[in-house]
Amino acid sequence: MLVNGVWTEDWQPLQKVDEQGRFVRQTSGFRHWITADGSPGPTGEGGFKAEAGRYRLYVALICPWASRTLIARKLKGLEALIPVTVLNPSLTPQGWRFGGYQGADQDPLFSANYLHQIYTQADPNFTGRATVPVLWDMQKNVIVNNESAEILRMFDSAFEELVPSKIRLYPEQHSEEIDALNTRIYHQFNNGVYKAGFTQSQAAYQEAVNGVFEVLEELEQMLAKQQYLIGDTLTETDIRTFVTLIRFDVAYYGLFKTNRKQVADYSKLSAYMQRILAIPGVAETVSIDHITRGYYSIKALNPSGVRPIGPAHIDALKAEVLS
């Protein structure tokens, strides 16, 4: 991680733990918002106006948090406005790096070798982990935001005057319902799989796994009655859920030991995942190769670096959607 702008130690998957050995995720450090007129958003400072070609998104296709923003960018038609740089899926001792793998890009702005060098471009004294996604302002040469949930909402609304869209991922009339469901899904499912995978105690592991499958069972029942999680309209809650579902059977089930059931064992969840994958543009954000390469490169969980050859059904599902 970085301490006062200097890389000080090898990257480790375990960030912090509480007194019971539970995994604790780092809080994102850059919290400005792009808005239509450059006025301040809910957090941070103003001055980040929605403009074509001003911003760049740094992502890793392994990462569910980064993939949220990629999907929103696709669905809102922002590809021509916001270019993307994809990082190498394998985590190195210095964290995320550029290039060196099929589908991974070199850094086009600073010729950086590692993402942490982008962070110190923004703040020479930054302390913390260099995480994805990163939304970069090429005009001011600073990081706008590195919190995926907030970038998702910026993409939903900030660029409407430039690229009008019929899709609304955070409709105001459903905001309370979305916020409540997001919170539950995040703590027990999105982050719950990480709590299971990186736990430091058996009790914390059991607690996390129980939470993961409690949510999966609940969602299976909900989807027996409706197409999406907020009735029959796609919202950001579906995107936030999908990115964990699509990684579950190929990574979390085995590597993170959330192996009570696969998503494939849930008929409604499987159909739901396929329905979202079939939305134009979504499948292009999913790389099972990058996902398995990245997760199984985590030496703390898989010292040999050997990747499993299956399961094959997620790749087959994607191939069917793209055919």
C-alpha positions in Angstrom: 0.0 0.0 0.0 0.9 3.7 -0.2 2.0 5.6 2.8 2.5 9.3 2.2 2.8 8.6 -1.5 5.5 5.9 -1.1 4.9 2.2 -1.9 5.8 0.5 1.4 4.8 -3.1 1.3 3.5 -6.0 -0.9 -0.1 -6.0 -1.8 -2.2 -8.2 0.5 -5.9 -9.2 0.0 -6.7 -8.8 3.7 -7.2 -5.1 4.4 -8.4 -5.0 8.1 -10.1 -7.3 10.5 -12.3 -6.5 13.5 -11.9 -8.1 16.9 -13.9 -11.2 15.8 -11.6 -11.7 12.7 -14.2 -10.3 10.2 -12.9 -8.8 7.0 -13.2 -4.9 6.9 -13.1 -3.1 3.6 -11.2 0.1 3.1 -13.3 3.3 2.6 -12.8 5.0 -0.8 -10.7 8.2 -0.5 -11.8 10.3 -3.5 -15.4 11.4 -3.4 -16.1 14.2 -5.8 -19.0 14.1 -8.2 -19.4 14.9 -11.9 -22.6 16.9 -12.3 -24.3 18.4 -15.3 -23.2 22.0 -14.5 -20.2 21.3 -12.3 -21.9 22.1 -9.1 -20.9 20.1 -6.0 -22.4 16.7 -5.6 -23.4 14.9 -2.3 -19.8 14.7 -1.2 -16.5 16.4 -2.2 -15.9 19.6 -4.1 -17.5 21.0 -7.2 -15.9 21.9 -10.5 -16.4 18.6 -12.3 -18.8 19.4 -15.1 -20.1 16.7 -17.4 -18.1 17.1 -20.7 -17.3 14.7 -23.5 -13.7 13.5 -23.5 -12.7 15.0 -20.2 -12.9 11.9 -18.0 -11.2 8.4 -18.2 -12.3 5.3 -16.3 -9.7 2.8 -15.0 -11.0 -0.7 -14.4 -10.1 -4.3 -14.0 -12.4 -6.8 -15.5 -11.9 -9.2 -12.6 -13.4 -6.6 -10.2 -17.1 -6.6 -9.5 -17.0 -3.0 -8.2 -15.3 -1.8 -11.4 -17.7 -3.8 -13.5 -20.7 -2.0 -12.1 -19.4 1.2 -13.6 -18.6 -0.5 -17.0 -22.2 -1.8 -17.3 -23.6 1.6 -16.4 -21.3 3.3 -19.0 -22.6 0.8 -21.6 -26.3 1.1 -20.7 -26.2 4.9 -20.7 -24.4 5.1 -24.0 -21.3 6.9 -22.6 -18.6 4.9 -24.5 -17.8 7.8 -26.8 -17.6 10.3 -24.0 -15.6 8.3 -21.4 -12.7 6.2 -22.6 -11.7 3.1 -20.6 -8.3 1.7 -19.6 -8.4 -2.0 -18.5 -5.7 -3.2 -16.1 -4.0 -6.6 -15.9 -6.2 -9.1 -14.0 -3.3 -10.5 -11.9 -2.5 -8.7 -8.7 1.2 -8.2 -8.3 3.2 -7.3 -5.1 2.5 -3.7 -6.1 -1.2 -4.2 -6.8 -2.9 -3.5 -10.1 -0.5 -3.1 -13.1 -0.9 -2.1 -16.7 -0.5 -4.3 -19.8 1.2 -7.7 -19.9 -2.0 -9.7 -20.5 -4.4 -10.1 -23.4 -7.1 -7.5 -23.1 -5.1 -5.4 -20.7 -4.1 -1.8 -21.7 -1.0 0.3 -21.2 -1.6 3.6 -19.4 -2.2 6.2 -22.1 -1.9 9.2 -19.8 1.3 8.9 -17.8 2.9 5.6 -19.1 2.5 4.3 -15.5 3.4 0.7 -14.7 1.1 0.4 -11.7 -2.2 1.9 -10.7 -0.7 3.3 -7.5 1.3 5.7 -9.7 -2.0 7.1 -10.9 -3.0 7.7 -7.3 0.2 9.6 -6.5 -0.3 11.7 -9.7 -3.5 12.8 -8.1 -2.2 13.1 -4.5 1.6 12.8 -4.0 1.0 12.2 -0.3 -1.8 9.6 -0.6 -2.0 6.9 2.0 -4.1 3.8 1.4 -4.7 1.1 -1.2 -4.9 1.8 -4.9 -8.2 0.3 -5.9 -10.4 0.2 -9.0 -12.5 1.7 -10.4 -10.9 5.1 -10.8 -12.6 8.0 -12.5 -9.9 10.4 -13.7 -10.3 14.0 -14.8 -7.9 14.6 -17.7 -8.4 18.3 -17.5 -7.5 18.8 -13.9 -5.3 15.7 -13.7 -6.9 14.5 -10.5 -9.0 11.5 -9.4 -12.7 12.5 -9.3 -13.9 9.4 -7.5 -12.9 5.8 -6.7 -16.2 4.7 -5.1 -18.1 2.5 -7.6 -21.5 3.1 -6.1 -21.1 6.8 -6.6 -19.7 6.5 -10.1 -22.7 4.3 -11.0 -25.0 7.1 -10.0 -23.0 9.8 -11.8 -23.1 7.8 -15.0 -26.9 7.5 -14.6 -27.7 11.2 -14.4 -24.8 13.6 -15.0 -24.5 13.2 -18.7 -28.2 13.3 -19.6 -27.9 16.6 -21.5 -25.1 15.2 -23.6 -26.5 11.7 -24.2 -30.2 11.5 -23.4 -31.3 8.1 -22.3 -34.6 6.3 -21.6 -32.9 4.1 -19.0 -33.0 5.4 -15.4 -31.0 3.2 -13.0 -31.9 5.1 -9.9 -35.5 6.3 -10.5 -36.6 8.7 -7.8 -39.9 7.0 -7.2 -38.0 3.8 -6.1 -35.1 5.5 -4.4 -36.0 4.3 -0.8 -36.6 0.8 -1.9 -33.4 0.7 -3.9 -31.3 2.1 -1.1 -32.7 -0.4 1.4 -32.2 -3.4 -0.8 -28.7 -2.2 -1.9 -27.6 -2.0 1.7 -28.7 -5.6 2.5 -27.3 -7.0 -0.7 -24.0 -5.2 -0.2 -23.3 -6.3 3.3 -24.5 -9.9 3.0 -23.8 -10.7 -0.6 -21.5 -8.3 -2.6 -19.1 -7.9 0.3 -20.4 -11.0 2.1 -18.4 -13.3 -0.3 -15.2 -11.4 0.6 -16.0 -11.6 4.3 -16.2 -15.4 3.8 -13.0 -15.6 1.6 -10.8 -13.4 3.7 -12.1 -14.2 7.2 -9.6 -14.9 10.0 -11.9 -17.1 12.1 -14.2 -20.0 11.7 -17.1 -18.2 13.5 -16.7 -15.1 11.2 -16.6 -17.4 8.1 -19.8 -19.2 9.2 -21.5 -15.9 9.8 -20.6 -14.6 6.4 -21.6 -17.8 4.5 -24.9 -17.9 6.3 -25.5 -14.3 5.2 -24.6 -15.0 1.6 -27.0 -17.8 1.3 -29.8 -16.1 3.2 -29.7 -13.4 0.6 -29.6 -15.8 -2.3 -32.6 -17.7 -1.0 -34.5 -14.4 -0.5 -33.7 -13.2 -4.0 -34.7 -16.6 -5.5 -38.1 -16.1 -3.9 -38.4 -12.5 -5.1 -37.6 -13.5 -8.7 -40.3 -16.1 -8.7 -42.7 -13.2 -8.8 -41.0 -10.5 -10.9 -38.4 -10.0 -13.6 -36.0 -7.7 -11.7 -35.4 -6.9 -8.0 -37.4 -3.7 -8.1 -40.5 -5.0 -9.9 -40.1 -5.3 -13.7 -37.7 -2.4 -14.3 -34.0 -2.8 -14.4 -32.3 -0.6 -11.8 -28.8 -0.2 -10.3 -29.7 -2.8 -7.7 -29.8 -5.4 -10.5 -26.4 -4.3 -11.7 -24.9 -4.5 -8.2 -26.3 -8.0 -7.8 -25.4 -9.3 -11.3 -21.7 -8.5 -11.0 -21.5 -10.8 -7.9 -23.7 -13.5 -9.4 -21.7 -13.8 -12.6 -18.5 -14.4 -10.6 -20.0 -16.7 -8.0 -19.7 -20.1 -9.6 -16.4 -19.5 -11.3 -14.6 -17.9 -8.3 -16.4 -17.4 -5.0 -17.9 -20.9 -4.8 -14.5 -22.5 -4.8 -11.8 -20.0 -3.8 -13.9 -18.1 -1.2 -15.4 -21.3 0.1 -19.0 -20.1 -0.4 -19.8 -23.7 -1.5 -23.1 -24.6 -0.1 -24.7 -24.1 -3.5 -23.9 -22.7 -6.9 -26.0 -20.0 -8.6 -26.7 -22.7 -11.2 -28.6 -24.5 -8.4 -31.1 -21.7 -8.3 -33.5 -21.7 -11.3 -34.9 -18.2 -10.9 -31.5 -16.6 -10.1 -29.9 -18.4 -13.1 -32.7 -17.1 -15.4 -32.3 -13.6 -14.0 -28.5 -13.6 -14.5 -29.0 -14.8 -18.1 -31.6 -12.1 -18.6 -29.3 -9.3 -17.5 -26.3 -10.8 -19.5 -28.5 -10.7 -22.6 -29.1 -6.9 -22.3 -27.1 -5.4 -25.2 -23.6 -4.3 -24.0 -23.6 -6.2 -20.7 -21.9 -9.4 -22.0 -19.0 -7.3 -23.4 -18.1 -6.2 -19.8 -17.7 -9.8 -18.6 -14.4 -11.7 -19.1 -14.4 -15.0 -17.4 -10.7 -15.4 -18.4 -9.8 -12.1 -16.5 -12.0 -13.1 -13.6 -10.5 -16.5 -13.0 -7.0 -15.3 -13.8 -7.3 -12.5 -11.3 -8.9 -14.3 -8.4 -6.7 -17.4 -8.7 -3.6 -15.2 -8.7 -4.3 -14.2 -5.1 -1.4 -16.0 -3.4 -2.8 -15.8 0.1 -5.7 -18.0 -1.1 -4.1 -19.9 -4.0 -0.3 -20.1 -3.5 0.3 -22.3 -6.6 -1.5 -20.0 -9.0 -3.2 -22.9 -10.7 -6.6 -22.1 -12.2 -9.5 -24.5 -12.3 -10.7 -25.4 -15.8 -14.4 -25.1 -14.9 -17.2 -24.7 -14.4 -18.0 -24.3 -18.1 -21.6 -23.1 -17.9 -20.9 -19.4 -17.4 -18.7 -19.2 -20.5 -21.3 -21.2 -22.4 -24.0 -18.8 -21.2 -22.0 -15.8 -22.4 -21.3 -17.5 -25.8 -25.0 -18.2 -26.3 -25.8 -14.5 -25.6 -23.2 -13.2 -28.0 -24.0 -15.7 -30.8 
